[in-house]
Amino acid sequence: FTMSESLNAFFEKIPVTDLPLTPLGSVKVLSADMTIAQSVKFLHTNGILSAPILDEKQPKNASWKDKYIGIFDVLRACVVMVEDTDNEKPVSIPEVDESKEESFDIQHLSHFPGSFDKMTLRQMTADNPFFFPFIPVENDANLLDVLVLLGNFRAKRVPIVSGPDGDVTNIITQSSVIDYLHKGLESSEFKTMCSKTLEEAGLAKKQDIHGIKRDAKVKEAFNLIAQNQISAVPVIGVEGKVVANISASHVYYVVSASNKFRMLNMSCQAFLSAVQNKNASWNIKASVISASTKTTVKHAIAKLRGARIHRLYVLDEDEKLVRVLSLCDVLESFVKDPSNGSCVLL
């Protein structure tokens, strides 16, 4: 047995029902007839970043394939926001006074230009089904099935359905799996992998990075997020070092700002200062969580878990950015896809 095959065998013995339920106690779902603005309000109100989309026109005994038409998340909201502001050209954008405080109110969502408060999730998923994949496993699946989807197939979350005609009973996120794995890091199954450095584990290889300079407009950061379908971009300072982080979750601040065009035309540095001083209860992380190439896998997992984030910035000895290490990368390192990439997703 290779190490990955041994770990595969270990994960295969763990039923998905052993993983903890969503922190809310039950799965929150969005109605297919909600607008994008209503959906963003719903996610914000419930303190979540995504939710399954339920087609309430389907009978209750319909299969999950017919009942659930996708999953909506803040990344999709970010994409729509960028498209709307690109298409809606204001006559003039007042010069941005970055010393002026901005007000945030979730009710301002209904005043966003374009399709944000007009298009329904049903219309949105019909136009772009690829961007809203609902790829569940049934409740007799095992942890290996989930890890392959999260790591090898880069799913951000995996719904659990109670059967072919069942409802969603749980959502397994990358963070919940990291929590579960963290409990067993001292066990013999994980010890070899976790004692390796990121460099030894192949998790510190240099990669192309989508970064943004701190004096660039924040709209450019959201453009990078939308165009590259990534959850966040690092903000780079004058010496080429990472100084902050702008994520798709920051879309909440832009769409609830009293002057959205002004907010989008702020510099990244001013934007982050504005959101840091307002509504800290939204708990959106802008700080830099980093690791060196010599950090162990065990320590990297502990950092990701402790900060409740989905990415680490891996730095070299000069503190220059080498790569972005995502939770998906970490999870992929623990398992080998049994199908060798030939898995057919339902």
C-alpha positions as CSV (number, residue, x, y, z in Angstrom):
1,F,0.0,0.0,0.0
2,T,1.2,3.5,-0.8
3,M,0.5,6.2,1.8
4,S,-2.4,7.6,-0.2
5,E,-3.9,4.1,-0.8
6,S,-3.6,3.5,3.0
7,L,-5.4,6.8,3.7
8,N,-8.0,6.0,1.1
9,A,-8.8,2.7,2.9
10,F,-9.0,4.6,6.2
11,F,-11.4,7.2,4.9
12,E,-13.5,4.6,3.1
13,K,-14.5,3.2,6.5
14,I,-15.9,6.4,7.8
15,P,-19.6,7.0,7.0
16,V,-20.6,10.6,6.1
17,T,-23.2,10.4,8.9
18,D,-20.2,10.6,11.3
19,L,-19.5,14.1,10.2
20,P,-21.0,16.9,12.2
21,L,-24.3,18.6,11.2
22,T,-24.2,22.1,9.8
23,P,-23.7,24.7,12.7
24,L,-27.3,26.0,12.0
25,G,-28.7,22.7,13.0
26,S,-30.6,22.3,9.7
27,V,-29.9,23.0,6.0
28,K,-31.1,26.4,4.8
29,V,-32.4,26.4,1.3
30,L,-33.2,29.2,-1.2
31,S,-36.4,29.3,-3.3
32,A,-35.7,29.1,-7.0
33,D,-38.0,32.1,-7.4
34,M,-36.0,34.4,-5.1
35,T,-34.1,37.2,-6.9
36,I,-30.3,37.5,-6.5
37,A,-30.8,40.4,-4.1
38,Q,-33.2,38.4,-1.9
39,S,-30.8,35.5,-2.0
40,V,-27.9,37.6,-0.8
41,K,-30.0,39.0,2.0
42,F,-31.0,35.4,3.0
43,L,-27.3,34.3,3.1
44,H,-26.3,37.3,5.1
45,T,-29.2,37.0,7.6
46,N,-28.3,33.3,8.2
47,G,-24.6,34.0,8.4
48,I,-23.8,31.5,5.6
49,L,-22.0,31.8,2.2
50,S,-24.1,29.4,0.2
51,A,-27.3,27.4,0.1
52,P,-29.0,24.9,-2.2
53,I,-31.7,26.2,-4.6
54,L,-35.0,24.4,-4.2
55,D,-37.5,24.3,-7.0
56,E,-40.8,24.5,-5.0
57,K,-42.8,23.8,-8.1
58,Q,-41.7,20.1,-7.9
59,P,-43.7,17.6,-5.9
60,K,-42.4,16.7,-2.5
61,N,-41.7,13.1,-3.6
62,A,-39.7,14.2,-6.7
63,S,-36.1,13.0,-6.9
64,W,-33.3,15.3,-5.6
65,K,-32.2,15.8,-9.3
66,D,-35.5,17.5,-10.0
67,K,-36.0,19.3,-6.7
68,Y,-32.6,20.9,-6.3
69,I,-31.5,23.0,-9.3
70,G,-28.1,24.2,-8.0
71,I,-26.2,25.9,-5.2
72,F,-26.0,29.7,-5.0
73,D,-23.0,31.3,-3.2
74,V,-21.3,34.6,-2.7
75,L,-18.9,34.0,-5.6
76,R,-21.9,33.9,-8.0
77,A,-23.2,37.1,-6.4
78,C,-19.7,38.6,-7.0
79,V,-19.9,37.6,-10.7
80,V,-23.3,39.2,-11.2
81,M,-22.2,42.4,-9.4
82,V,-19.2,42.8,-11.7
83,E,-21.3,42.1,-14.8
84,D,-24.0,44.6,-13.7
85,T,-21.6,47.4,-12.9
86,D,-19.8,46.8,-16.3
87,N,-23.1,47.0,-18.2
88,E,-24.5,49.9,-16.2
89,K,-22.4,52.8,-17.1
90,P,-23.1,55.7,-14.8
91,V,-23.1,59.2,-16.4
92,S,-20.3,60.2,-14.0
93,I,-18.6,58.8,-11.0
94,P,-17.8,61.4,-8.4
95,E,-14.2,61.6,-7.3
96,V,-13.7,59.3,-4.4
97,D,-13.0,61.0,-1.1
98,E,-11.4,58.1,0.8
99,S,-11.5,60.0,4.1
100,K,-15.3,60.1,3.9
101,E,-17.1,57.3,5.9
102,E,-19.4,55.0,4.0
103,S,-22.7,53.7,5.4
104,F,-23.8,50.0,5.0
105,D,-27.3,48.8,5.1
106,I,-28.5,45.5,3.8
107,Q,-31.7,47.2,2.6
108,H,-29.6,49.0,-0.1
109,L,-29.4,45.7,-2.0
110,S,-32.7,46.4,-3.7
111,H,-31.3,49.5,-5.3
112,F,-28.5,47.8,-7.1
113,P,-28.5,48.3,-10.9
114,G,-29.0,45.7,-13.6
115,S,-30.2,42.1,-12.9
116,F,-29.3,42.0,-9.2
117,D,-32.8,42.7,-7.9
118,K,-34.7,41.4,-11.0
119,M,-33.3,38.1,-12.1
120,T,-34.4,35.0,-10.2
121,L,-32.2,32.0,-9.3
122,R,-34.4,29.9,-11.7
123,Q,-33.5,32.2,-14.6
124,M,-29.9,32.4,-13.6
125,T,-29.4,28.6,-13.3
126,A,-31.2,28.0,-16.6
127,D,-28.8,30.4,-18.3
128,N,-25.6,29.0,-16.7
129,P,-26.3,25.6,-15.2
130,F,-22.5,24.8,-15.2
131,F,-21.9,27.5,-12.6
132,F,-24.4,26.1,-10.0
133,P,-23.4,22.4,-9.7
134,F,-25.5,20.5,-7.2
135,I,-23.4,17.3,-6.7
136,P,-24.5,15.4,-3.6
137,V,-23.8,12.0,-2.1
138,E,-26.4,9.9,-0.5
139,N,-26.2,9.2,3.3
140,D,-24.8,5.7,2.8
141,A,-21.6,7.3,1.3
142,N,-18.3,7.5,3.0
143,L,-15.7,10.2,3.8
144,L,-13.5,9.1,0.8
145,D,-16.4,9.9,-1.6
146,V,-16.6,13.4,0.0
147,L,-12.9,14.0,0.0
148,V,-12.6,13.1,-3.7
149,L,-15.3,15.7,-4.6
150,L,-13.8,18.4,-2.3
151,G,-10.1,17.8,-3.2
152,N,-9.8,16.2,-6.6
153,F,-12.9,17.7,-8.2
154,R,-12.6,21.1,-6.4
155,A,-16.2,21.2,-5.1
156,K,-16.5,23.8,-2.4
157,R,-19.2,21.9,-0.5
158,V,-21.0,18.5,-0.8
159,P,-24.7,18.1,0.0
160,I,-25.9,14.9,1.7
161,V,-29.2,13.6,0.5
162,S,-31.3,11.0,2.3
163,G,-31.9,8.9,-0.8
164,P,-32.9,9.1,-4.5
165,D,-36.2,10.9,-3.5
166,G,-34.8,12.5,-0.4
167,D,-34.1,16.0,0.8
168,V,-30.8,17.6,1.7
169,T,-30.0,16.5,5.3
170,N,-26.5,18.1,5.7
171,I,-23.9,20.1,3.9
172,I,-20.3,19.0,4.2
173,T,-17.9,21.9,3.7
174,Q,-14.2,22.0,3.3
175,S,-14.0,23.6,6.8
176,S,-16.0,20.9,8.5
177,V,-13.8,18.2,7.0
178,I,-10.7,20.0,8.1
179,D,-12.2,20.2,11.6
180,Y,-12.8,16.4,11.5
181,L,-9.3,15.7,10.2
182,H,-7.7,17.9,12.9
183,K,-9.1,15.7,15.6
184,G,-7.1,12.8,14.3
185,L,-3.8,14.4,13.3
186,E,-1.9,12.5,16.0
187,S,-3.2,9.1,14.8
188,S,-0.9,6.8,13.1
189,E,-2.9,7.1,9.8
190,F,-2.0,10.8,9.5
191,K,1.3,11.0,11.2
192,T,3.6,10.5,8.2
193,M,1.7,12.9,6.0
194,C,1.3,15.6,8.7
195,S,5.0,15.5,9.7
196,K,6.1,16.6,6.2
197,T,6.8,20.2,5.4
198,L,4.7,21.8,2.7
199,E,7.7,21.6,0.4
200,E,8.1,17.9,1.1
201,A,4.4,17.3,0.5
202,G,4.5,19.1,-2.8
203,L,2.3,21.9,-1.5
204,A,4.9,24.7,-1.9
205,K,5.4,24.6,-5.6
206,K,5.5,28.0,-7.2
207,Q,2.4,28.9,-9.1
208,D,0.9,31.8,-11.1
209,I,-0.9,34.1,-8.6
210,H,-3.8,36.5,-9.2
211,G,-2.9,39.4,-7.0
212,I,-3.9,43.0,-6.8
213,K,-1.9,46.1,-5.8
214,R,-3.2,47.9,-2.8
215,D,-3.6,51.2,-4.7
216,A,-5.7,49.5,-7.4
217,K,-9.5,50.0,-7.5
218,V,-11.4,47.4,-5.5
219,K,-13.5,46.7,-8.6
220,E,-10.3,45.3,-10.2
221,A,-10.0,42.8,-7.3
222,F,-13.6,41.6,-7.8
223,N,-13.0,41.4,-11.5
224,L,-10.1,39.0,-10.8
225,I,-12.3,36.9,-8.5
226,A,-15.1,36.7,-11.0
227,Q,-13.0,36.1,-14.1
228,N,-10.9,33.4,-12.5
229,Q,-13.6,31.8,-10.4
230,I,-11.5,32.0,-7.2
231,S,-12.6,32.8,-3.7
232,A,-10.1,35.6,-2.9
233,V,-7.1,37.6,-4.1
234,P,-4.1,38.7,-2.2
235,V,-3.5,42.5,-1.9
236,I,0.2,43.3,-2.6
237,G,2.1,46.1,-1.0
238,V,4.9,48.3,-2.2
239,E,7.7,45.8,-1.5
240,G,5.8,42.9,-3.2
241,K,4.6,41.4,0.0
242,V,1.1,40.3,0.8
243,V,-0.6,42.9,3.1
244,A,-4.2,41.9,3.0
245,N,-6.8,39.7,1.4
246,I,-10.0,40.6,-0.5
247,S,-12.5,37.7,-0.8
248,A,-15.8,37.1,-2.6
249,S,-17.4,37.4,0.9
250,H,-16.6,41.2,0.7
251,V,-19.4,41.4,-1.9
252,Y,-21.7,41.9,1.1
253,Y,-20.1,45.3,1.8
254,V,-20.3,46.6,-1.7
255,V,-23.9,45.6,-2.4
256,S,-25.1,47.1,0.9
257,A,-23.1,50.3,0.5
258,S,-25.2,53.5,0.1
259,N,-23.0,54.5,-2.9
260,K,-22.0,51.3,-4.7
261,F,-20.1,52.9,-7.6
262,R,-18.1,55.0,-5.1
263,M,-17.3,51.9,-3.1
264,L,-16.1,50.0,-6.2
265,N,-13.8,52.8,-7.2
266,M,-12.1,53.1,-3.9
267,S,-8.5,51.8,-3.6
268,C,-8.2,48.3,-2.1
269,Q,-6.4,49.8,0.8
270,A,-9.2,52.4,1.5
271,F,-11.9,49.7,1.0
272,L,-10.4,47.4,3.5
273,S,-10.0,50.3,6.0
274,A,-13.7,51.1,5.5
275,V,-15.0,47.6,6.1
276,Q,-12.7,47.0,9.0
277,N,-14.3,49.9,10.8
278,K,-17.9,48.9,10.1
279,N,-20.1,45.9,11.1
280,A,-17.4,43.6,12.5
281,S,-20.2,41.1,13.2
282,W,-20.0,40.1,9.6
283,N,-16.7,38.6,10.5
284,I,-15.2,38.6,7.0
285,K,-11.4,38.1,7.2
286,A,-9.1,40.5,5.4
287,S,-6.0,39.7,7.4
288,V,-3.1,37.7,5.9
289,I,-2.7,34.1,7.2
290,S,0.6,32.8,5.9
291,A,3.0,29.9,6.2
292,S,6.6,29.2,5.1
293,T,7.6,26.4,2.7
294,K,9.1,24.7,5.8
295,T,5.8,24.8,7.8
296,T,4.5,21.2,8.4
297,V,1.2,20.0,7.0
298,K,0.0,19.6,10.5
299,H,0.7,23.2,11.4
300,A,-0.8,24.4,8.1
301,I,-4.0,22.6,8.9
302,A,-4.1,24.0,12.4
303,K,-3.7,27.6,10.9
304,L,-6.5,27.1,8.4
305,R,-8.7,25.7,11.1
306,G,-7.9,28.3,13.7
307,A,-8.5,31.2,11.4
308,R,-11.6,29.7,9.8
309,I,-10.3,30.5,6.3
310,H,-10.0,28.6,3.1
311,R,-6.5,29.6,2.0
312,L,-3.0,30.2,3.3
313,Y,-0.3,32.3,1.6
314,V,2.9,30.3,1.3
315,L,5.9,32.6,1.6
316,D,9.6,32.1,0.8
317,E,12.5,33.1,3.0
318,D,12.2,36.7,1.8
319,E,8.5,36.7,2.7
320,K,7.6,36.9,-1.0
321,L,4.5,35.0,-2.1
322,V,5.2,31.6,-3.6
323,R,1.6,30.3,-4.0
324,V,-1.9,30.3,-2.5
325,L,-2.6,27.1,-0.6
326,S,-6.3,26.3,-0.6
327,L,-8.2,23.8,1.6
328,C,-8.9,21.9,-1.7
329,D,-5.1,21.5,-2.1
330,V,-4.7,20.2,1.4
331,L,-7.6,17.7,1.1
332,E,-6.4,16.5,-2.3
333,S,-3.0,15.7,-0.8
334,F,-4.6,13.2,1.6
335,V,-6.5,11.1,-1.0
336,K,-6.0,9.5,-4.4
337,D,-9.0,9.5,-6.7
338,P,-9.9,5.8,-7.0
339,S,-11.3,6.4,-10.5
340,N,-8.1,8.2,-11.7
341,G,-10.2,11.1,-13.0
342,S,-12.8,9.0,-14.7
343,C,-15.4,9.5,-12.0
344,V,-18.8,10.3,-13.5
345,L,-20.5,12.9,-11.3
346,L,-24.2,12.5,-10.9
